[in-house]
């Protein structure tokens, strides 16, 4: 076979593999957001104007281009009570090489979820710990992101201090574009969300995240071992988020 044809064939397979991975990642995001929408509706009703948790979930669904019909369908299912109730459970443990792992889940079958999570830690040489064992490593924060554009971020910092601003910085997203990130205390989520709305800022995502306060250094070879566990956890349908303290 001509070398050029072989090269084109490999390039096609590579692009196909990347596309499948993107679709898989998107499907996982949609599933997680669908659960969050259901839990938000069951907790506070189906009106985004009066349910801040639902408003945030819908906002985050737009950020990842989740189809509107899927969002509407999730809301309708929750309102009609056809959807099962989900229980939110956090699991804590360590990956190989001493990296702390915190796993947030939303499940309609606790026995299934804990069995799966435990099996992943065991298979990839990690260990589950007791609830609260990682409190000294992770703190829960309100995290907001938006496009900075030509906005004066120093001036914005002063405007948001009263809303509980702890940190504001700019980083690159997965596409290399600048994104502004705001950190506030867990209990200041609603206050910060309202302040950003009043400032006319179109928030791309608004979440309660676990932010590592200390980091664990690892080698490149060790990263491979650790990512096997993280990737497997993130593939599980019951898992909403996975956090770690592995140094970049």
Secondary structure as UniProt FT lines:
FT   HELIX           3..44
FT   TURN            48..50
FT   HELIX           52..63
FT   TURN            64..65
FT   HELIX           68..80
FT   STRAND          87..94
FT   HELIX           96..98
FT   STRAND          100..107
FT   HELIX           110..123
FT   TURN            124..125
FT   STRAND          127..128
FT   TURN            131..137
FT   STRAND          138..146
FT   TURN            149..150
FT   HELIX           153..160
FT   HELIX           161..163
FT   STRAND          165..172
FT   TURN            174..175
FT   STRAND          178..185
FT   HELIX           186..188
FT   HELIX           189..198
FT   TURN            199..200
FT   STRAND          205..212
FT   HELIX           220..235
FT   TURN            237..238
FT   STRAND          239..244
//
